[in-house]
Amino acid sequence: MTEEILIDKAKSGDRTALAELVKKYEQTVYNFAFKICRDRDRAENTMQETFLSMVKHLGQFDGKSKLSTWLYRIISNHCLMEMRKKKFEYFDLDHADEDELVSQKYFVDSAKIPDEAAENSELKKVLDEAIKKLAPEYRLVFLLRDVEELSTEETAQISGLSIPAVKSRLHRARAFLRNEITKAFKDE
């Protein structure tokens, strides 16, 4: 059964079709929620809230985008609302010195880099810590574009931003992450 048929049946009240949609997307929804929230409990809560929103508002889904795109938007909204409720400290990329972020040279002394297996593990750890420092709005754009590999247009649609705003936030997020990774390896 195609996804379009499942969606139509679910809109008509078919619980089996709705259950199939939830089953099809539960891992995707949880994984993306975890990438944004960075916490298992919050990711599980976001997953539940996302599917509750899907059930409540499936009738509003117009099919002009993929269902996954629509779900990413719901996940994003839930995660961002949750993060705004909490008082986290994030690096303010909106007021960062553009020259500092853009024109820095990103070189790492190869003598300070561990062997390949350890390097991958260490790089993952450093990158994960750097991603946590990104403000939620920048983290969202980075994850959608560079991790989920969605297009700029899809990212704009999901985030509710203009295409230039997506490009700007992605540029700043990448520059910040490069800087954080460089600092981590220089400090070793």
C-alpha positions as CSV (number, residue, x, y, z in Angstrom):
1,M,0.0,0.0,0.0
2,T,1.5,3.4,-1.0
3,E,2.0,6.1,1.6
4,E,-0.6,8.3,-0.1
5,I,-3.2,5.6,0.3
6,L,-2.2,5.1,3.9
7,I,-2.6,8.8,4.5
8,D,-6.0,9.0,2.9
9,K,-7.2,6.0,4.9
10,A,-5.8,7.5,8.1
11,K,-7.5,10.8,7.4
12,S,-10.8,8.8,7.0
13,G,-10.3,7.3,10.5
14,D,-8.7,4.0,9.6
15,R,-6.7,3.2,12.8
16,T,-4.7,0.4,11.1
17,A,-3.4,2.9,8.4
18,L,-2.6,5.4,11.1
19,A,-0.7,2.7,13.1
20,E,1.3,1.8,10.0
21,L,2.2,5.4,9.5
22,V,3.4,5.7,13.1
23,K,5.3,2.5,12.8
24,K,6.9,3.6,9.5
25,Y,8.1,6.9,10.9
26,E,8.7,6.2,14.6
27,Q,12.4,5.6,14.3
28,T,12.9,8.6,12.0
29,V,11.0,10.8,14.4
30,Y,12.8,9.6,17.5
31,N,16.3,9.9,15.8
32,F,15.7,13.4,14.6
33,A,14.2,14.5,17.9
34,F,17.2,13.1,19.7
35,K,19.6,14.9,17.4
36,I,17.9,18.2,18.2
37,C,17.0,17.7,21.9
38,R,20.2,15.8,22.8
39,D,18.4,13.9,25.5
40,R,16.6,10.6,25.4
41,D,13.7,11.5,27.7
42,R,13.0,14.8,25.8
43,A,13.3,12.9,22.5
44,E,10.8,10.3,23.6
45,N,8.5,13.0,24.8
46,T,8.9,14.9,21.5
47,M,8.2,11.7,19.6
48,Q,4.9,11.2,21.5
49,E,4.0,14.9,21.0
50,T,4.8,14.7,17.3
51,F,2.5,11.7,16.7
52,L,-0.2,13.2,18.9
53,S,0.0,16.3,16.7
54,M,0.0,14.1,13.6
55,V,-3.1,12.3,14.7
56,K,-4.9,15.6,15.6
57,H,-3.9,17.5,12.4
58,L,-3.5,14.9,9.7
59,G,-6.6,16.3,8.0
60,Q,-4.6,19.5,7.5
61,F,-1.8,17.7,5.7
62,D,-2.3,18.7,2.0
63,G,0.2,16.3,0.4
64,K,2.1,19.1,-1.3
65,S,5.2,18.0,0.5
66,K,6.4,14.6,1.7
67,L,4.9,13.4,5.0
68,S,8.4,13.2,6.4
69,T,8.9,16.9,5.7
70,W,5.7,17.7,7.5
71,L,6.8,15.5,10.4
72,Y,10.2,17.2,10.6
73,R,8.4,20.5,10.9
74,I,6.3,19.2,13.8
75,I,9.4,17.7,15.5
76,S,11.3,21.0,15.0
77,N,8.5,23.0,16.5
78,H,8.1,20.8,19.5
79,C,11.9,20.7,20.2
80,L,12.3,24.5,19.8
81,M,9.3,25.2,22.1
82,E,10.8,22.9,24.7
83,M,14.2,24.5,24.4
84,R,12.8,28.0,24.7
85,K,11.1,27.0,27.9
86,K,14.4,26.0,29.4
87,K,17.1,28.5,30.1
88,F,20.1,27.0,28.3
89,E,23.2,28.9,27.5
90,Y,24.1,28.8,23.8
91,F,26.8,30.5,21.8
92,D,25.1,33.6,20.2
93,L,26.0,33.3,16.5
94,D,23.8,36.2,15.6
95,H,26.2,38.5,17.4
96,A,29.4,36.7,16.7
97,D,32.2,38.5,14.9
98,E,31.6,37.5,11.3
99,D,35.3,37.9,10.5
100,E,36.3,35.7,13.3
101,L,33.9,32.9,12.2
102,V,34.6,33.2,8.5
103,S,38.2,34.1,8.0
104,Q,39.9,31.9,10.6
105,K,42.3,29.4,9.2
106,Y,41.3,25.9,10.3
107,F,44.5,24.0,10.5
108,V,45.2,21.2,12.9
109,D,48.7,20.0,13.7
110,S,48.8,16.5,12.3
111,A,51.3,15.5,15.1
112,K,48.5,16.1,17.6
113,I,45.9,14.0,15.9
114,P,45.5,10.5,17.3
115,D,45.4,7.3,15.2
116,E,42.5,6.9,12.8
117,A,40.2,4.8,15.0
118,A,40.7,7.0,18.0
119,E,40.5,10.1,15.8
120,N,37.0,9.1,14.6
121,S,35.8,8.5,18.1
122,E,37.4,11.8,19.4
123,L,36.1,13.8,16.5
124,K,32.6,12.5,17.0
125,K,32.8,13.4,20.7
126,V,34.1,16.9,19.9
127,L,31.5,17.5,17.2
128,D,28.7,16.3,19.5
129,E,29.8,18.7,22.2
130,A,30.1,21.6,19.6
131,I,26.6,20.8,18.3
132,K,25.2,21.0,21.8
133,K,26.6,24.6,22.0
134,L,24.7,25.7,19.0
135,A,21.5,27.6,19.6
136,P,18.4,25.5,18.7
137,E,17.6,27.5,15.6
138,Y,21.2,26.9,14.2
139,R,21.3,23.3,15.3
140,L,18.0,22.6,13.5
141,V,19.3,24.1,10.2
142,F,22.6,22.3,10.5
143,L,20.9,18.9,11.3
144,L,18.4,19.2,8.5
145,R,20.9,20.2,5.8
146,D,24.1,18.4,6.8
147,V,22.9,15.4,8.8
148,E,19.5,14.6,7.3
149,E,20.8,15.9,3.9
150,L,17.6,17.7,3.0
151,S,17.7,20.4,0.4
152,T,17.8,24.1,1.3
153,E,14.2,24.5,0.1
154,E,13.0,21.6,2.3
155,T,15.0,23.0,5.2
156,A,13.3,26.4,4.7
157,Q,9.9,24.8,4.5
158,I,10.4,22.8,7.7
159,S,12.0,25.6,9.7
160,G,9.7,28.3,8.4
161,L,12.7,30.4,7.3
162,S,13.5,32.0,4.0
163,I,16.1,30.3,1.8
164,P,18.6,33.1,2.4
165,A,18.1,32.8,6.2
166,V,18.7,29.0,6.0
167,K,21.9,29.6,4.0
168,S,23.1,32.3,6.5
169,R,22.3,30.1,9.6
170,L,24.0,27.1,8.0
171,H,27.0,29.1,7.1
172,R,27.4,30.5,10.6
173,A,26.7,27.0,12.2
174,R,29.3,25.4,10.1
175,A,31.9,28.1,10.8
176,F,31.2,27.8,14.5
177,L,31.5,24.0,14.4
178,R,34.8,24.2,12.5
179,N,36.1,26.7,15.0
180,E,35.1,24.5,17.9
181,I,36.7,21.4,16.4
182,T,39.9,23.3,15.6
183,K,40.1,24.7,19.2
184,A,39.6,21.2,20.6
185,F,42.4,19.7,18.6
186,K,44.7,22.6,19.2
187,D,44.2,22.4,22.9
188,E,45.4,18.8,23.1
